[in-house]
Amino acid sequence: MFDFASYHRASDIAGAVSLLARYPQAKLLAGGTDVLIQLHHHNARYRHIVDIHDLPELRGITLSKEERLRIGSATTFSEIIEHPVAQRHLPALCAAATSIAGPQIRNVATYGGNICNGATSADSATPTLIYDATLEIASPKGVRFTSINGFHTGPGKVALEQDEILVAFHFPPQPRAHTGSAHFKYAMRDAMDISTIGCAARCQLDNGGFKELRLAFGVAAPTPVRCQHAESAAQNAPLTHQTLDAIAESVLQDVAPRSSWRASKEFRLHLIQTMTRKVVTEAVVAAGGKLQ
């Protein structure tokens, strides 16, 4: 039995925002894979609930004529994995979704919940960064849009007010010619454990070299991060192992992992460089290239 102090089921987004404004202690319930654990452990901060599960405005994957992709925040990871549009346009996000827990969890866990939880270990955060998503957020003042870059503000913290709801992720048209992406997660028990280190890369090739590289890491800093120094090391560089070594060396300027019971700082730094080489190589191959 869960120890609710109050429970309110929203009928639409406007109603949910209104309920959050009326009950400032309330937490949102969508998939429930995080919230129900907190309730099970009698966390007093989770005794007031606003249920937004199954609101149709928060579900689904759509593609516009301009190839702009929208994913509702309450879309489950199973839905993302199985959707042909997501598979075609956002393969690294699908790969990350596959790495999350087991099928039972993926059937109910939501994309928005994974991001808004604020954890640096959120598996969907790194592909969301490399695909440069814009977040649609509803509040009592209306709707605003903000970049995923900078949305994570600290451990367990995001740039979302208490009375705001993440409605959807919007992705710009993704170049497909000579473009590839990849995701990799290192964990003690693979998908059944949270990331020790997670990463994603997207590269665009031109004339036998890197036109652009995007690289992001989770659990490598207090928040998921884009690796600007590593990306700069690849800019207009040839597809060689020397370039890959330069990227792996530069990434150390972008990260600040810590020691924990899961792994030491030194081991995480080793993983970061090793995984950089792996994920960038896989992205290059997916783009139709080959390192010389």
C-alpha positions in Angstrom: 0.0 0.0 0.0 1.4 3.4 -1.0 1.2 6.2 1.5 -0.5 8.9 -0.6 -1.5 12.2 1.0 -3.3 13.3 -2.1 -3.8 11.9 -5.6 -5.1 13.8 -8.6 -5.6 12.5 -12.1 -5.2 15.1 -14.8 -7.6 15.0 -17.9 -5.3 17.1 -20.1 -2.1 19.1 -20.0 -3.8 22.4 -18.9 -5.4 20.5 -16.1 -2.1 19.0 -15.0 -0.4 22.4 -15.0 -3.3 23.8 -12.9 -3.0 20.9 -10.4 0.7 21.4 -10.1 0.2 25.1 -9.4 -2.6 24.3 -6.8 -0.5 21.7 -5.1 3.1 22.9 -5.0 4.3 19.7 -3.2 3.0 17.4 -5.9 5.1 15.1 -8.1 4.1 14.0 -11.6 3.4 10.3 -12.3 3.7 9.1 -15.8 5.4 5.7 -16.2 6.0 5.5 -12.5 9.3 3.5 -12.6 11.0 6.2 -10.4 8.1 7.6 -8.5 6.7 4.3 -7.3 10.1 3.3 -5.9 10.1 6.6 -3.9 6.6 5.8 -2.7 7.6 2.3 -1.8 10.4 3.7 0.4 8.0 6.2 2.0 9.7 9.3 0.7 7.7 12.1 2.1 8.4 14.3 -0.9 6.4 11.9 -3.1 3.1 11.7 -1.1 1.3 14.2 -3.3 0.8 12.9 -6.9 -0.5 14.4 -10.1 -1.1 11.5 -12.5 -0.5 12.3 -16.2 -0.3 8.7 -17.3 -1.8 8.1 -20.8 -2.6 11.7 -21.7 -2.8 11.5 -25.5 -1.1 14.9 -26.0 2.0 13.5 -24.3 2.2 10.3 -26.4 3.4 9.3 -29.9 6.0 9.9 -32.5 5.3 12.1 -35.6 7.4 13.3 -38.5 6.5 16.5 -40.4 6.9 17.1 -44.1 10.1 19.0 -43.3 11.3 15.9 -41.5 11.1 17.5 -38.1 10.5 14.7 -35.5 8.3 15.1 -32.4 8.3 12.5 -29.6 5.8 13.0 -26.8 7.4 13.0 -23.3 5.2 10.1 -22.1 6.2 7.9 -25.0 7.6 4.7 -23.6 11.0 3.3 -24.5 9.4 0.3 -26.1 7.4 2.5 -28.4 10.6 4.4 -29.4 12.5 1.1 -30.0 9.8 -0.3 -32.2 8.9 2.8 -34.2 10.3 2.8 -37.8 10.6 6.6 -37.9 12.7 6.7 -34.7 14.8 3.8 -36.0 15.5 5.6 -39.3 16.1 9.1 -37.9 17.4 8.6 -34.4 19.2 5.2 -34.3 21.4 6.1 -31.3 18.3 7.0 -29.3 16.8 3.6 -30.1 20.0 1.9 -29.1 20.0 3.8 -25.8 16.4 2.8 -25.2 17.3 -0.8 -25.7 19.9 -0.5 -23.1 17.5 0.5 -20.4 16.5 -2.1 -17.8 14.4 -5.0 -19.1 11.3 -5.2 -21.4 8.8 -4.9 -18.5 10.4 -1.5 -17.5 10.8 -0.3 -21.0 7.1 -1.0 -21.6 6.1 1.7 -19.0 9.2 3.9 -18.5 8.8 7.2 -20.3 11.3 9.3 -22.3 10.4 12.5 -20.5 10.6 10.9 -17.1 14.1 9.6 -17.8 15.3 13.1 -18.8 13.4 15.1 -16.1 14.7 12.8 -13.3 17.9 14.8 -13.8 20.3 11.8 -13.4 23.6 12.1 -15.2 23.2 8.3 -15.7 20.0 8.7 -17.8 20.6 6.5 -20.8 18.5 8.7 -23.1 20.3 11.9 -22.3 23.4 11.4 -24.4 21.6 10.7 -27.7 19.2 13.5 -26.9 22.2 15.8 -26.8 23.9 14.6 -30.0 20.6 15.0 -31.9 20.2 18.5 -30.5 16.6 18.2 -29.2 14.5 21.2 -28.3 12.1 20.7 -25.4 8.5 21.8 -25.4 7.4 22.8 -21.9 3.9 23.8 -20.7 3.5 26.2 -17.8 0.8 28.4 -16.3 2.2 31.2 -18.6 1.9 29.1 -21.7 4.3 27.1 -23.8 8.1 27.7 -24.0 10.8 25.9 -25.9 14.4 25.3 -24.6 17.4 23.4 -25.8 18.4 20.1 -24.2 21.9 21.7 -23.9 21.9 23.3 -20.5 18.6 21.7 -19.4 20.5 19.5 -16.8 21.7 22.0 -14.2 23.2 19.7 -11.5 22.9 16.2 -10.0 19.2 15.4 -10.1 18.3 18.9 -11.2 16.8 20.2 -14.5 15.7 23.6 -15.7 12.0 22.9 -15.0 9.8 24.7 -12.5 7.6 22.9 -10.2 4.4 23.9 -12.1 5.9 23.0 -15.5 5.5 19.9 -17.6 7.8 18.6 -20.4 5.3 18.0 -23.2 7.5 16.8 -26.1 11.0 16.5 -27.7 11.4 18.2 -31.0 14.3 17.2 -33.3 15.5 19.2 -36.3 15.8 17.3 -39.6 18.7 14.9 -39.3 21.1 14.7 -42.3 21.3 11.1 -43.5 23.9 11.2 -46.3 27.3 10.3 -45.0 26.0 10.5 -41.5 26.1 7.9 -38.7 25.5 7.7 -35.0 26.1 5.2 -32.2 25.4 4.7 -28.5 27.3 2.6 -26.0 26.6 1.9 -22.3 29.1 0.3 -19.9 27.4 -1.1 -16.8 28.2 -3.9 -14.4 25.1 -5.9 -15.4 24.5 -4.4 -18.8 20.9 -3.2 -19.3 19.9 -4.4 -15.8 22.1 -1.8 -14.1 22.5 2.0 -14.3 25.4 3.2 -16.4 28.9 3.3 -15.1 29.6 5.4 -18.1 27.3 6.1 -21.1 28.1 7.8 -24.4 26.7 8.6 -27.9 28.2 10.0 -31.0 27.0 11.4 -34.3 29.4 12.1 -37.2 28.9 13.6 -40.6 31.6 12.9 -43.2 32.8 14.8 -46.2 35.7 14.3 -48.6 37.2 11.5 -46.6 37.2 13.4 -43.3 35.1 14.6 -40.5 32.7 17.4 -41.4 31.2 17.3 -37.9 31.4 15.2 -34.8 29.0 15.3 -31.9 30.0 13.4 -28.7 28.2 13.2 -25.4 28.8 11.4 -22.1 26.8 10.5 -19.1 28.2 9.8 -15.6 31.4 11.6 -16.7 30.4 14.9 -15.0 27.7 16.1 -12.6 25.4 16.3 -15.6 25.3 14.7 -19.1 27.7 16.7 -21.2 28.5 17.5 -24.9 32.3 17.2 -25.4 33.3 20.4 -27.1 37.1 19.9 -27.1 36.7 16.4 -28.5 34.3 17.6 -31.2 36.8 20.4 -32.1 39.6 17.9 -32.5 37.6 16.1 -35.2 36.5 19.2 -37.1 37.7 18.9 -40.7 40.2 16.2 -39.7 41.0 13.1 -41.8 39.5 9.7 -41.0 42.7 8.3 -39.4 43.6 6.5 -36.2 45.7 9.5 -35.4 42.6 11.7 -35.4 40.8 9.2 -33.3 43.7 9.3 -30.8 43.4 13.1 -30.8 39.7 12.9 -30.1 40.2 10.4 -27.2 42.9 12.7 -25.7 40.9 15.9 -26.1 37.8 14.3 -24.4 39.7 14.4 -21.1 39.2 18.2 -21.1 35.4 17.8 -21.3 34.8 15.4 -18.4 35.1 15.4 -14.6 34.1 11.9 -13.4 34.2 11.0 -9.7 34.9 7.9 -7.7 32.0 5.9 -6.3 31.3 2.4 -5.1 30.6 1.5 -8.8 33.9 2.7 -10.2 37.0 4.8 -9.3 37.6 8.1 -11.1 40.7 6.6 -12.7 38.7 3.6 -14.1 36.0 6.0 -15.4 38.6 8.1 -17.2 40.0 4.9 -18.8 36.5 3.9 -19.9 35.8 7.4 -21.3 38.8 7.2 -23.6 38.1 3.6 -24.6 34.4 4.2 -25.2 35.2 7.4 -27.2 37.2 5.3 -29.7 34.5 2.7 -29.8 31.5 4.9 -30.3 33.2 7.3 -32.8 34.4 4.3 -34.8 30.9 2.8 -34.9 29.4 6.2 -36.0 32.0 6.5 -38.8 31.2 3.0 -40.0 27.5 3.8 -39.9 28.2 6.9 -42.0 29.9 4.7 -44.6 33.4 5.6 -43.7 36.5 3.8 -42.5 39.4 4.9 -40.4 42.8 4.5 -42.1 
